């Protein structure tokens, strides 16, 4: 096979030796040793808090380990900052690329090139272009960064790192929020790079991606590296190593209720960046509708409008045959319509306040005086039920991301008629996501309807009764989930095979 | 947890020492001996019962103001308009006494009614800032600043216009009320037991409100994250307005006591800058009202002690103000240093 970057065919072998990182009592990494061979794609797999992100941050210079060393071609080295790491040839592709949306792509690259103030050599546009084409990307370097999709931004970031001569590429959950097409393109590019001698570290909690892409899979559990497996990779075996047991997902029972209780008629949404022309949907009691689409296609705005947090530009929201359009969000809440945002600390939780205080606020325990006793009972119950790792006096910002997510879901007020959930399992591992959904399904059985958005096609197909697809201002009618496949849904998200029902 | 407390305390102590160090430089620059200056400050504030009671006379309006500000800070508001609210409290109180003193109303009733009306004056001025914020979209900082100017204008207009002393209009204020319309004092002191009692009640009630009631908890929630509070069904509009109302009440009370217990008339600088000083104190104690009490007393004592300086050392009495401001500045600086020092644990683990 022809290698695209024969110029850069410098093989680099990295070895991690006995790396440990402690956060207080918690061992995020506990004596991890790993060889990173060049020319291979190595998957890093593990549930939340298993330590995979910490290990990658250590490698890319964002976090310093407490113990252990990193060797490059047998020589022990020190990595103090991401810049050091790039100089050594180790680069990390971040989940949210740090670039300047209003600039043209080439200017954006130039800025990145002279961040430390010193003037460097002019970027070689010709070479950038060639690199992009070789990898099968179609980036227009004179276009604006703002116009790029999440996937294209990743491609840009990738090109940037390669241009700086990175030999070891770290990708942290790179497939979140990108279309199926772009995912295939990315995987193709990664395979080419590996064939050219680069080492690729691919962090993911998605088993099928690891299985499809990786030559090796390193599985982490509770800070330790528990197993390195070679392709062909077996999903069940990977799960066993991740959790110490096999996890079975329960296909939830579909609702058979027929009573429609919530609908939007001719709903128009105008939010400066995104306009939705017409959303017509009806939700039955106990039904789950998933919202699919690329990030920024209007799912966010639709959920907020349905929660009464944002006024629609036109049309009506109807609950139990009554128009509730234009009422305050508090009146929506009193009608049992609750919204759970994906941005936990920004929008959902109160930094600096304890778990106890949160539950006191949402349960309204005590009319005037704070009733500490009843609050204690409620907190204990919720912490147990939602498996939150923290105690009643923990401040919410000290919880890990996954636990903050569980905390948010545990605060949903009862009784609830309609739950509007924005990426409810974002950042949760399969087991926790499963647990959350089983709790949500219990609510559905008592008649609560759910509308949720997700970037995970598998989650959408598995847990939804029907799915609405959002694509550049258009919204499909809810389509039965059992008539869609990952391929057909992925195509629709990308704007192909658009079925107007 | 305990170690964190000790570190916090150490940083606070350090900021006070730095403030004193800085002030010493200022005194040295004025060619005087800092130690002598501090000696006079302490002596001037604590050498006799009378001096301590004089400090308390300042402490009362200051701590009552802090009570109000603790509430607005908790809900996330910068109530700069506090000065105007105090002034309006004093204006309303004076107006009520002037109205009733020519009638046969019992003096006790006159005093009580005038203080209550004073509180109402503060509330009205605070609510104007609140409505400007919520209905007009004007930041409470600018609204408050503007309303402060207007309050001063109203005050001066009344003193030099309709309420001027018979014959002459004077900077010394309106005609003093007769003895019967004044709150009584401890024998031989300028300190009124009634004011002291009201100050203590204010502290306790604000402490209880913020610590033990759902209203206080909801206010804290709005202050921490108004968006999240909204999703929990808490209207930030309602609780911010309520906070303005409560703060206006206390500011009005402070103004009313300045008239009925200290000056017995309306004077041009009736608020005496206690509103701004109160902002500093409340910030310094991180909105903890129980801590505000001793800190406000320290600030009051510095004000009283400062009076000695021009007499004894030919230093300006504003040295007390220099120490106060330096303390706040160094505290704020050290606080952000402390936050950086105490944050070795990097953000959450996953992602």
Interface residues (C-beta under 8 A of the other chain):
Chain A: X23 X24 X26 X28 X48 X49 X51 X53 X54 X63 X95 X309 X329 X330 X333 X334 X338 X339 X340 X341 X345 X346 X347 X348 X349 X350 X351 X352 X353 X357 X360 X361 X362 X364 X366 X367 X368 X369 X370 X399 X400 X401 X402 X404 X411 X413 X427
Chain B: X212 X213 X214 X215 X217 X218 X220 X221 X224 X225 X227 X228 X229 X230 X231 X232 X233 X234 X235 X345 X346 X348 X349 X350 X351
